[in-house]
């Protein structure tokens, strides 16, 4: 029993070390922190104007028939606010090892006795702290300008959904990190996957607008269910009973993604070590 607790403390110490390094680096670039909080508002402006031109205003009866809320603007802003969970999984966790390689520290970490997966988990959790700050800052700014349904109930379960969605997306990040190790082209793969995600997730439109073959992709992405929960709570004041199945969906999908991600990471890491291609560009 004591040995098990010692192993747990060992892993926690390594993960905390990685988090400390990543947070220290992030805090050195405060202008970047401000930029990534403000920038999403600028990215979404063209879509706001397009929505206003097509729907004739902030609210649309046709949009309400599809989503349960006629507030197209709120739908769009919430999706944009939550997209940082996908960015963290793809750009943060997925490229964690590639980033270490580019900084010249990957080989040092790899020859240490520390478990390799702890690097990914530590990097992922540091991204999670940043996502929480990012989403919270945007939530405070947006809720002060728009009449969303803000109560202790909706706020608590909305942030619970963000946390669950983020941890579920980390499983996807593990899978993506394994692919990056295998193919090396981190930036190209990241841009490709990021672009695909903007299409198949309900970022700017409900998934009912997708063709059937893309709909099957959307339902296995945790973001789809997390965004549905938060939009339902903040825009339609739905009950917890109506979204409880969505929480279960996030948990189930996240569990599967983590299992696949850990398995792929171990197998591809072993392959890279055997072929000697881990540090190759």
LOBA-360544 format. One line per field, with one value per residue (C-alpha): residue in three letters; chain; x, y, z. Coordinates in Angstrom, 1 decimal, always signed. Layout:
BEGIN
code = c(ALA, ...) $
unit = c(A, ...) $
px = c(X, ...) $
py = c(Y, ...) $
pz = c(Z, ...) $
***
This chain:
BEGIN
code = c(UNK, UNK, UNK, UNK, UNK, UNK, UNK, UNK, UNK, UNK, UNK, UNK, UNK, UNK, UNK, UNK, UNK, UNK, UNK, UNK, UNK, UNK, UNK, UNK, UNK, UNK, UNK, UNK, UNK, UNK, UNK, UNK, UNK, UNK, UNK, UNK, UNK, UNK, UNK, UNK, UNK, UNK, UNK, UNK, UNK, UNK, UNK, UNK, UNK, UNK, UNK, UNK, UNK, UNK, UNK, UNK, UNK, UNK, UNK, UNK, UNK, UNK, UNK, UNK, UNK, UNK, UNK, UNK, UNK, UNK, UNK, UNK, UNK, UNK, UNK, UNK, UNK, UNK, UNK, UNK, UNK, UNK, UNK, UNK, UNK, UNK, UNK, UNK, UNK, UNK, UNK, UNK, UNK, UNK, UNK, UNK, UNK, UNK, UNK, UNK, UNK, UNK, UNK, UNK, UNK, UNK, UNK, UNK, UNK, UNK, UNK, UNK, UNK, UNK, UNK, UNK, UNK, UNK, UNK, UNK, UNK, UNK, UNK, UNK, UNK, UNK, UNK, UNK, UNK, UNK, UNK, UNK, UNK, UNK, UNK, UNK, UNK, UNK, UNK, UNK, UNK, UNK, UNK, UNK, UNK, UNK, UNK, UNK, UNK, UNK, UNK, UNK, UNK, UNK, UNK, UNK, UNK, UNK, UNK, UNK, UNK, UNK, UNK, UNK, UNK, UNK, UNK, UNK, UNK, UNK, UNK, UNK, UNK, UNK, UNK, UNK, UNK, UNK, UNK, UNK, UNK, UNK, UNK, UNK, UNK, UNK, UNK, UNK, UNK, UNK, UNK, UNK, UNK, UNK, UNK, UNK, UNK, UNK, UNK, UNK, UNK, UNK, UNK, UNK, UNK, UNK, UNK, UNK, UNK, UNK, UNK, UNK, UNK, UNK, UNK, UNK, UNK, UNK, UNK, UNK, UNK, UNK, UNK, UNK, UNK, UNK, UNK, UNK, UNK, UNK, UNK, UNK, UNK, UNK, UNK, UNK, UNK, UNK, UNK, UNK, UNK, UNK, UNK, UNK, UNK, UNK, UNK, UNK, UNK, UNK, UNK, UNK, UNK, UNK, UNK, UNK, UNK, UNK, UNK, UNK, UNK, UNK, UNK, UNK, UNK, UNK, UNK, UNK, UNK, UNK, UNK, UNK, UNK, UNK, UNK, UNK, UNK, UNK, UNK, UNK, UNK) $
unit = c(A, A, A, A, A, A, A, A, A, A, A, A, A, A, A, A, A, A, A, A, A, A, A, A, A, A, A, A, A, A, A, A, A, A, A, A, A, A, A, A, A, A, A, A, A, A, A, A, A, A, A, A, A, A, A, A, A, A, A, A, A, A, A, A, A, A, A, A, A, A, A, A, A, A, A, A, A, A, A, A, A, A, A, A, A, A, A, A, A, A, A, A, A, A, A, A, A, A, A, A, A, A, A, A, A, A, A, A, A, A, A, A, A, A, A, A, A, A, A, A, A, A, A, A, A, A, A, A, A, A, A, A, A, A, A, A, A, A, A, A, A, A, A, A, A, A, A, A, A, A, A, A, A, A, A, A, A, A, A, A, A, A, A, A, A, A, A, A, A, A, A, A, A, A, A, A, A, A, A, A, A, A, A, A, A, A, A, A, A, A, A, A, A, A, A, A, A, A, A, A, A, A, A, A, A, A, A, A, A, A, A, A, A, A, A, A, A, A, A, A, A, A, A, A, A, A, A, A, A, A, A, A, A, A, A, A, A, A, A, A, A, A, A, A, A, A, A, A, A, A, A, A, A, A, A, A, A, A, A, A, A, A, A, A, A, A, A, A, A, A, A, A, A, A, A, A, A, A, A, A, A) $
px = c(+0.0, +2.8, +4.6, +1.4, +1.1, +4.8, +4.3, +1.3, +3.3, +6.1, +3.8, +2.1, +5.5, +6.5, +3.2, +3.4, +6.9, +5.7, +2.8, +5.1, +7.4, +4.6, +2.9, +6.2, +6.6, +3.1, +3.3, +6.5, +4.3, +1.5, +0.7, +0.0, -2.4, -4.4, -4.4, -5.8, -8.6, -9.5, -8.7, -11.8, -14.1, -12.5, -12.6, -16.3, -17.3, -17.7, -20.0, -22.0, -22.6, -23.4, -25.9, -27.5, -27.8, -29.4, -31.6, -32.5, -31.3, -30.1, -33.1, -34.6, -37.8, -36.5, -33.3, -35.4, -37.3, -33.9, -32.0, -34.7, -33.4, -33.8, -30.7, -28.3, -25.8, -25.7, -25.4, -22.4, -20.6, -20.9, -19.6, -16.7, -15.9, -15.8, -13.6, -10.5, -11.1, -10.5, -7.5, -6.0, -6.3, -4.9, -2.3, -1.4, -1.6, -1.3, +1.9, +3.4, +6.2, +6.8, +7.2, +9.7, +11.6, +11.8, +13.1, +15.8, +14.5, +12.7, +15.8, +16.7, +13.2, +13.1, +16.3, +15.2, +13.4, +10.2, +7.2, +6.7, +2.9, +3.4, +4.8, +1.6, -0.6, +1.3, +1.2, -2.5, -3.3, -1.3, -3.4, -6.5, -5.6, -5.2, -8.5, -10.3, -8.9, -9.7, -13.3, -14.0, -12.7, -14.7, -17.8, -17.6, -17.1, -19.9, -22.4, -22.1, -23.3, -25.8, -28.9, -28.0, -29.7, -27.0, -27.9, -25.8, -27.4, -26.6, -23.1, -22.1, -23.2, -21.9, -18.4, -18.8, -19.5, -16.5, -14.2, -15.6, -15.5, -11.9, -10.8, -12.6, -10.9, -7.5, -8.1, -8.3, -5.2, -3.4, -4.4, -3.3, +0.1, +0.7, +0.0, +2.3, +5.1, +4.5, +4.3, +6.3, +4.4, +2.9, +1.9, +0.4, -1.6, -2.7, -4.0, -5.8, -7.5, -8.3, -10.0, -11.9, -13.1, -14.6, -16.7, -17.9, -18.5, -21.5, -19.3, -21.3, -24.3, -26.3, -25.2, -28.6, -27.2, -24.5, -24.9, -25.5, -22.0, -20.5, -23.2, -21.7, -18.3, -19.9, -21.6, -18.3, -16.6, -17.0, -17.3, -20.6, -22.2, -20.5, -21.6, -25.2, -25.3, -24.0, -26.2, -29.3, -28.5, -27.6, -30.0, -33.1, -32.9, -33.5, -33.6, -30.7, -32.8, -32.9, -29.1, -28.1, -27.7, -25.3, -23.0, -23.1, -22.2, -19.2, -18.0, -18.4, -16.8, -13.9, -13.2, -13.0, -10.8, -8.4, -8.1, -7.4, -5.0, -2.9, -2.7, -1.7, +0.9, +2.6, +2.6, +3.9, +6.5, +7.8, +7.9, +9.8, +12.3, +12.9, +13.4, +15.4, +13.1, +11.9, +14.1, +14.1, +12.5) $
py = c(+0.0, +2.4, +1.6, +2.5, +5.9, +6.6, +5.9, +8.2, +11.0, +10.4, +10.9, +13.9, +15.5, +15.1, +16.4, +19.4, +20.1, +20.2, +22.5, +24.8, +25.1, +25.7, +28.3, +30.1, +30.3, +31.5, +34.2, +35.6, +36.7, +38.7, +40.5, +37.1, +36.3, +39.5, +38.9, +35.4, +36.6, +39.5, +38.0, +35.6, +38.6, +40.0, +36.6, +36.3, +39.8, +38.9, +36.0, +38.4, +40.7, +37.9, +36.5, +39.9, +40.4, +36.9, +36.7, +40.4, +40.9, +39.1, +36.9, +34.5, +32.5, +30.0, +29.6, +29.0, +26.1, +24.4, +25.1, +26.0, +29.5, +32.3, +34.1, +33.5, +36.0, +34.2, +30.8, +32.1, +33.8, +30.8, +28.4, +30.8, +31.1, +27.3, +26.6, +27.2, +23.6, +22.3, +24.6, +23.4, +19.8, +20.3, +23.0, +22.4, +18.7, +17.5, +19.5, +19.2, +16.8, +18.7, +21.9, +20.2, +19.0, +22.5, +23.9, +21.2, +19.6, +16.5, +14.3, +15.3, +14.5, +11.2, +9.8, +10.7, +8.0, +10.1, +8.4, +9.9, +10.2, +12.5, +15.1, +15.1, +15.1, +18.0, +20.0, +19.2, +20.4, +23.6, +24.2, +23.4, +26.2, +28.6, +27.4, +28.0, +31.6, +32.2, +31.0, +32.7, +36.1, +35.8, +34.7, +37.7, +40.1, +38.7, +38.2, +41.8, +42.8, +40.1, +39.0, +35.4, +33.4, +33.7, +32.0, +30.0, +26.8, +27.7, +29.0, +25.9, +23.4, +25.4, +25.4, +21.7, +21.1, +23.1, +21.0, +17.7, +18.7, +19.8, +16.6, +14.6, +16.6, +15.8, +12.2, +13.5, +15.5, +12.2, +10.6, +13.7, +13.8, +10.2, +11.1, +14.0, +11.8, +9.4, +11.9, +14.8, +17.5, +19.0, +22.4, +21.0, +18.4, +20.9, +23.3, +20.5, +19.1, +22.5, +23.4, +20.1, +20.8, +24.1, +22.3, +19.2, +20.9, +23.1, +26.1, +28.6, +26.5, +23.6, +20.1, +19.6, +21.7, +19.1, +16.3, +12.9, +11.6, +14.5, +14.2, +10.9, +12.6, +15.5, +13.2, +11.6, +14.9, +16.0, +19.7, +19.0, +17.8, +20.4, +23.2, +21.9, +21.8, +25.4, +26.8, +25.0, +26.4, +30.0, +30.5, +28.4, +27.9, +24.2, +21.8, +19.6, +16.5, +17.6, +17.8, +14.9, +12.5, +15.0, +14.9, +11.1, +11.3, +13.5, +11.1, +8.0, +9.6, +11.0, +7.6, +5.9, +8.7, +8.5, +4.7, +5.0, +7.9, +6.2, +3.0, +4.8, +6.9, +3.9, +1.9, +4.8, +5.8, +2.2, +2.3, +5.6, +4.4, +1.2, +3.0, +5.9, +8.5, +10.3, +13.3, +13.5, +16.6) $
pz = c(+0.0, +0.9, -2.3, -4.3, -2.5, -3.1, -6.9, -6.9, -5.2, -7.7, -10.6, -9.0, -8.4, -12.0, -13.3, -10.9, -12.2, -15.8, -14.8, -13.0, -16.1, -18.5, -16.2, -15.7, -19.5, -20.0, -17.3, -18.9, -21.9, -20.3, -23.5, -25.1, -22.2, -22.8, -26.6, -26.3, -24.1, -26.4, -29.8, -30.0, -29.9, -33.1, -34.9, -34.4, -35.5, -39.3, -38.3, -36.1, -38.9, -41.3, -38.8, -38.3, -42.0, -42.6, -39.5, -39.4, -35.8, -32.7, -32.5, -35.1, -34.8, -37.4, -35.3, -32.2, -33.9, -34.5, -31.2, -28.7, -28.4, -30.9, -29.7, -32.5, -31.2, -27.8, -29.5, -31.5, -28.6, -26.3, -28.9, -29.6, -25.9, -25.4, -28.5, -26.4, -25.0, -28.5, -29.1, -25.8, -26.8, -30.3, -29.9, -26.2, -25.5, -29.0, -29.7, -26.2, -27.3, -30.6, -28.5, -26.2, -29.3, -30.7, -27.4, -27.3, -24.1, -25.4, -25.3, -21.8, -20.6, -22.5, -21.0, -17.5, -15.4, -15.5, -17.2, -20.6, -20.3, -17.3, -19.6, -21.6, -18.5, -16.9, -20.1, -20.5, -17.0, -17.4, -20.6, -18.5, -16.0, -18.9, -20.5, -17.2, -16.9, -20.5, -20.4, -17.0, -18.3, -21.5, -19.5, -17.2, -20.1, -22.2, -19.4, -18.4, -21.9, -22.8, -20.8, -20.3, -17.6, -14.9, -11.6, -9.1, -10.7, -14.3, -13.5, -11.4, -14.0, -16.9, -15.4, -14.5, -18.1, -19.2, -16.8, -17.9, -21.6, -21.2, -19.6, -22.2, -25.0, -23.4, -24.5, -28.0, -27.3, -26.4, -29.6, -31.6, -29.7, -30.8, -34.4, -34.2, -32.9, -35.8, -38.7, -37.2, -39.2, -36.1, -37.5, -40.7, -38.8, -36.2, -38.8, -40.7, -37.6, -36.3, -39.6, -39.6, -36.0, -36.9, -39.5, -37.6, -34.2, -33.3, -33.1, -35.2, -36.1, -34.7, -35.7, -37.3, -40.2, -40.9, -43.5, -42.1, -42.6, -40.6, -38.0, -36.8, -36.4, -34.3, -31.8, -30.7, -30.0, -26.3, -27.4, -29.1, -25.8, -23.6, -25.8, -25.8, -22.0, -21.6, -24.3, -22.9, -19.4, -20.3, -23.2, -22.4, -18.6, -19.1, -16.1, -15.0, -15.9, -19.5, -19.9, -17.5, -20.4, -22.0, -19.0, -19.2, -22.9, -22.2, -19.5, -21.6, -24.7, -22.6, -21.0, -24.5, -25.8, -22.9, -23.2, -26.9, -26.4, -23.7, -25.7, -28.9, -27.1, -25.5, -28.8, -30.9, -28.3, -28.3, -32.1, -32.2, -29.6, -31.5, -34.8, -33.2, -34.9, -31.7, -31.9, -35.7, -37.4) $
***
